[in-house]
Amino acid sequence: MITVNPLEIKGMFFTAITVELPKTNLLMISNDIGYIMCGALDVDLLNEKLAKREIIAARAVGVKTIDELLHAPLEKITDASKEYGWKVGMIGKEALGLIS
């Protein structure tokens, strides 16, 4: 099952997506600037192979719900996200607030 819901942070709307897969969930929250995602996100690929795209993205690991993703510390961020003030260890909701 795929669930798509609007999510408001600091007065700006994001799209929260949950894809239920066997034994796991794929989670992401995005807007037109960037996104955070569960551990399935390959940040190294974005930084190395797709560096020219300057993708604003981060991942949090060990999350099973959108709420957990919002409140989990970011484990890895893309190089391009640093320009928005994103840092490893900040919680997802805080990072999204910087791109709202």
VENHU-V645702 format. One line per field, one symbol per residue. psi: psi as a letter, one per 40 degrees, with the letter a starting at -180 (. if undefined). A space follows every 10 residues. Layout:
# VENHU-V645702
psi: ???
This chain:
# VENHU-V645702
psi: ihhhiihhhf eiiihhhhhh iheiihhihi aedaiiiaee hgdddddddf ddefhhiiii ieieiddddd eiihdiiidd edeeeiihdi iddddddee.
